[in-house]
Amino acid sequence: MGWKILIVEDEDWAFVGLKEMLTARYGESELTFTNAKEVQEAVVTINRNQFDLIFMDIHLMDGLSFEIFKQVSIDVPLIFTTAYEQYALEAFQNKGYAYLLKPFDSDELAEVMKRIEPLLPKVEPRLKQRFLVKYGNFLKSLAIADIAYFMAEDKELYAVEKGSGIAYIIEDTITHLVTQVDPTVFFQINRKFLVRIDAIQSMLKISRNRIKLELIPSTPAGIVVIVSEERSPKFQKWLDQ
């Protein structure tokens, strides 16, 4: 059974971006999206339909989305998305399960969805089994089990093969890949690297919140692999799960 999702959002780019992140994680066939741009449009839409999940911006074309709660009762998981921090308390007072501060990325969305998923009909995240990659003019279907890590370098994204160490070009982005691989196996340590747990040969703490990694296969000469300060706490929790 898929999810019916209402996104109350008056910015087209924000609606499309959120829709794409959710679709990348769960699959297009599992999700049905509805968009409402105004308070009154949202009220009518909620009254006429049954949704499994609602995402709601706070600043809409005709006012604040909190006005919606004066006219309808919402009893499904509700996630607020906004660029304004000052509405957090009011959001939770209106039964918000989470508060995503714009701009947010797929990692932040995934963290929220992990908490929400138990409240929704069962839909498994869609994980990739293989990737179409290229090496020169040659194409290859590379199984996820054969990839040690993904590396962004010189405006290209590479999937580095276990054993051979061959770096194949892959047409994707690190941000998107995070939603397509098993989060218990791969971790995005910084903006350039998404690494497999068994590709980590050694770790050295070089400051309070920075960790240097040695990977197998080794990275090209001159490329140092450092877990970023902001990701270090989550990385250490990931190692200890």
ABEGO torsion letter per residue (X at the ends): XBBBBBBBBABAAAAAAAAAAAAAAAEAAABBBBBBABAAAAAAAAAABBBABBBBBABBAAEBAAAAAAABBBABBBBBBBABAAAAAAAAAAGBABBBBOBBBAAAAAAAAAAAAAABBBBBBBBBABBBBBBEABBBBBBAAABABBBBBGGBBBBBBBGAGBBBBBBBBAAAAAAABBAAABBBABAABBBBAAABABBBBABAABBBBBBOBBBBBGBBBBBBAAAAAAAAAAAAX
